[in-house]
Amino acid sequence: MSRTFETIAEPATAEFVVQGSEFIGHARPVDSVDAAEAFVEEVRAEYDDATHNVPAYRVRADADGELLRGYSSDDGEPSGSAGKPALNVLAQRDLENCAVVVTRYFGGTELGVGGLVRAYSRAVKDAVDAAGVVEERPHERVSIAVEYDDSGTVRGILESEGYEFDADYAADVTFDARVPLEEADALRDRLRSATSGRVDLE
């Protein structure tokens, strides 16, 4: 049985000003290192006029959750004053599959390392609080390809189980479903049985 973990419920932002410097904390749930990196790049592109965009994330690097990858960067702030405090908030709250970026617009007053640590920590805390924390189970992506005749059957099974999925109707029909890890094998068996084996699964 794969263990549950805590992550944030939805994307959120929180902002405040300290001695003229504006801090904006952005938080987003992510399900892979790639998704975390993409989110960081998205924020950097949107706030490319900011003085700093400081990223941090904690992501399960494998399905069993044994490998937890943590990453942070100070993005030009004094060493240890920004990225590490941001990552520490996620670690202290034991959040996984969560990425944050703190955007700073410099307001002309140096805050010192202690002031920066407090401000970056607060930006992450406020964004996480705004997002809300939920308990999550590890999921995996199940890719399902069938001919049109079987697509209604497959769609019905996915809908009855309440799984999130995307459907693509091309030459064949492909479904990309997000399924809790411990239910994925049973789902594959059920789909094979329901389609008499006429299903391609990944």
C-alpha positions as CSV (number, residue, x, y, z in Angstrom):
1,M,0.0,0.0,0.0
2,S,1.5,3.3,-1.0
3,R,1.6,5.9,1.7
4,T,-0.3,9.1,1.6
5,F,1.5,12.5,1.8
6,E,0.6,16.1,2.2
7,T,0.7,18.6,-0.6
8,I,-1.0,21.9,-1.4
9,A,-4.6,21.9,-2.7
10,E,-4.4,24.4,-5.5
11,P,-2.1,27.2,-7.0
12,A,-2.0,30.3,-4.9
13,T,-0.1,33.6,-4.4
14,A,0.5,35.9,-1.4
15,E,2.2,39.2,-1.4
16,F,3.4,41.8,1.1
17,V,5.9,44.6,1.4
18,V,8.9,44.9,3.7
19,Q,10.7,48.2,3.9
20,G,9.8,49.0,0.3
21,S,10.6,45.6,-1.1
22,E,7.6,43.8,-2.5
23,F,7.6,40.0,-2.0
24,I,5.2,37.7,-3.9
25,G,5.0,34.0,-3.0
26,H,3.7,31.7,-5.7
27,A,2.9,28.1,-4.8
28,R,1.7,25.2,-7.0
29,P,1.1,21.5,-6.6
30,V,3.2,19.5,-9.1
31,D,3.6,15.8,-9.8
32,S,7.1,15.7,-11.2
33,V,10.5,17.5,-11.2
34,D,9.8,18.5,-14.8
35,A,6.5,20.1,-13.8
36,A,8.2,21.9,-10.9
37,E,10.9,23.3,-13.3
38,A,8.3,24.3,-15.8
39,F,6.4,26.3,-13.1
40,V,9.6,28.0,-12.0
41,E,10.3,29.0,-15.7
42,E,6.7,30.2,-16.0
43,V,7.0,32.6,-13.0
44,R,10.5,33.8,-14.2
45,A,9.0,34.6,-17.6
46,E,6.0,36.4,-16.1
47,Y,8.1,38.4,-13.6
48,D,11.2,38.9,-15.7
49,D,11.4,42.5,-14.5
50,A,11.8,41.4,-10.8
51,T,15.0,41.7,-8.9
52,H,14.9,38.0,-7.8
53,N,12.8,34.9,-8.5
54,V,13.8,32.4,-5.8
55,P,12.6,28.8,-6.5
56,A,12.2,25.8,-4.1
57,Y,10.5,22.5,-4.5
58,R,10.1,19.1,-2.9
59,V,9.0,16.4,-5.3
60,R,8.7,12.6,-5.1
61,A,11.1,11.3,-7.7
62,D,9.7,7.8,-7.8
63,A,6.3,6.2,-7.4
64,D,7.0,4.7,-4.0
65,G,7.9,8.0,-2.6
66,E,11.2,6.7,-1.3
67,L,13.2,9.3,-3.2
68,L,12.2,12.8,-2.3
69,R,14.0,15.5,-4.3
70,G,14.5,18.9,-2.7
71,Y,15.8,21.8,-4.7
72,S,16.3,25.5,-4.0
73,S,18.3,28.5,-5.4
74,D,19.1,31.9,-3.9
75,D,18.8,33.5,-7.4
76,G,21.4,36.2,-6.7
77,E,20.4,36.8,-3.0
78,P,23.2,36.3,-0.4
79,S,24.0,32.6,0.1
80,G,21.5,30.9,2.4
81,S,19.2,33.9,2.7
82,A,16.5,32.9,0.3
83,G,16.3,29.5,-1.3
84,K,17.1,27.5,1.8
85,P,14.6,29.3,4.0
86,A,11.9,28.8,1.3
87,L,12.7,25.0,1.1
88,N,12.8,24.8,4.9
89,V,9.2,25.9,5.1
90,L,8.2,23.1,2.8
91,A,10.3,20.6,4.8
92,Q,9.0,21.7,8.2
93,R,5.4,21.3,7.0
94,D,6.3,18.0,5.4
95,L,4.9,19.0,2.1
96,E,5.6,17.0,-1.0
97,N,4.9,17.5,-4.8
98,C,4.9,21.2,-4.1
99,A,6.8,24.0,-5.9
100,V,7.2,27.6,-4.8
101,V,8.8,30.7,-6.3
102,V,9.2,33.9,-4.3
103,T,9.4,37.0,-6.5
104,R,11.1,40.1,-5.0
105,Y,11.1,43.7,-6.3
106,F,13.9,45.5,-4.5
107,G,12.6,48.6,-2.7
108,G,15.9,50.4,-2.1
109,T,16.6,49.3,1.5
110,E,18.9,46.4,2.3
111,L,17.2,43.9,4.6
112,G,20.2,42.0,5.7
113,V,20.5,38.2,5.8
114,G,18.2,37.9,8.8
115,G,15.5,40.1,7.2
116,L,15.7,38.2,4.0
117,V,15.4,34.8,5.7
118,R,12.2,36.1,7.5
119,A,10.7,37.6,4.4
120,Y,11.3,34.6,2.1
121,S,10.1,32.2,4.8
122,R,7.0,34.3,5.3
123,A,6.3,34.5,1.5
124,V,6.3,30.7,1.3
125,K,4.2,30.3,4.5
126,D,1.6,32.8,3.3
127,A,1.3,31.2,-0.2
128,V,1.0,27.7,1.3
129,D,-1.7,28.9,3.7
130,A,-3.5,30.5,0.8
131,A,-3.3,27.3,-1.2
132,G,-4.5,25.0,1.6
133,V,-3.0,21.6,2.5
134,V,-4.6,18.3,1.5
135,E,-3.7,14.7,1.9
136,E,-2.9,13.0,-1.4
137,R,-2.1,9.5,-2.5
138,P,0.6,8.8,-5.1
139,H,-0.8,8.6,-8.6
140,E,0.5,7.3,-11.9
141,R,-0.5,8.1,-15.5
142,V,-2.2,5.2,-17.3
143,S,-2.3,5.6,-21.1
144,I,-5.1,3.7,-22.7
145,A,-5.6,3.2,-26.5
146,V,-8.7,1.6,-28.0
147,E,-10.7,1.6,-31.2
148,Y,-13.9,3.7,-31.3
149,D,-16.1,0.6,-30.6
150,D,-14.6,0.2,-27.2
151,S,-14.1,3.9,-26.3
152,G,-17.5,4.2,-24.6
153,T,-16.8,1.2,-22.4
154,V,-13.4,2.6,-21.3
155,R,-14.8,6.1,-20.8
156,G,-17.6,4.7,-18.7
157,I,-15.2,2.8,-16.4
158,L,-13.0,5.9,-15.9
159,E,-16.0,8.1,-15.2
160,S,-17.6,5.6,-12.8
161,E,-14.3,5.5,-10.8
162,G,-14.0,9.3,-10.8
163,Y,-10.6,9.3,-12.3
164,E,-9.3,12.5,-14.0
165,F,-8.6,11.8,-17.6
166,D,-8.1,13.5,-21.0
167,A,-9.5,11.8,-24.2
168,D,-8.1,12.2,-27.7
169,Y,-10.2,11.1,-30.6
170,A,-7.9,10.5,-33.6
171,A,-7.5,7.3,-35.7
172,D,-7.9,5.5,-32.4
173,V,-9.1,6.8,-29.1
174,T,-6.5,7.4,-26.4
175,F,-7.2,8.2,-22.8
176,D,-4.6,9.6,-20.4
177,A,-5.9,8.8,-16.9
178,R,-4.5,9.8,-13.5
179,V,-5.0,6.8,-11.2
180,P,-4.0,6.2,-7.6
181,L,-1.0,3.9,-7.6
182,E,-2.6,1.0,-5.7
183,E,-5.6,1.0,-8.1
184,A,-3.7,1.1,-11.4
185,D,-3.2,-2.7,-11.8
186,A,-6.8,-3.4,-11.0
187,L,-7.9,-0.8,-13.5
188,R,-5.7,-2.4,-16.2
189,D,-7.2,-5.8,-15.5
190,R,-10.7,-4.4,-15.6
191,L,-10.1,-2.6,-18.9
192,R,-8.6,-5.8,-20.5
193,S,-11.6,-7.8,-19.3
194,A,-14.2,-5.2,-20.4
195,T,-12.7,-5.0,-23.9
196,S,-11.8,-8.7,-24.3
197,G,-8.2,-7.7,-24.5
198,R,-8.7,-5.1,-27.3
199,V,-6.8,-2.4,-25.4
200,D,-3.3,-1.0,-25.5
201,L,-2.1,0.0,-22.1
202,E,1.0,1.9,-21.0
